[in-house]
């Protein structure tokens, strides 16, 4: 990435990435629930992926709105 972008464009990119991470988080957590009884190993893997996307989303949330978020999960 060699293009110089202004702060508004950077914020838009971060917000798009945050939305994408949120969608992925929900999709993987839903997949985990679907697999819980049929395939526990895959369910755990999907749950871990969901938590990974949650961490990305929460990090981007903090970049967009510093100090607004508490330290609890959710």
C-alpha positions, 0 to 999 in steps of 0.5 A: 500500500503506497497510496497516501490516504486522509484520516476520513478514508482511513476511518472508513477503511477501519469501519469496513474492517470492523463490520467485516470482523463482526460478521465473521465473528457471528458466522463462526459462533453460529457455526460452532453452535450448529456443530456442538452435538454433531462434531464437537472438535469442529465446534471448538475450532469454529468457536476459537475462530469466532473469538479471534474475530471478536478480538479483531472487532474489539481492537478496531472498536477501540481504535474508532472510539478510544476508552469507550469500551469496558473490559468485559466480554460481549 
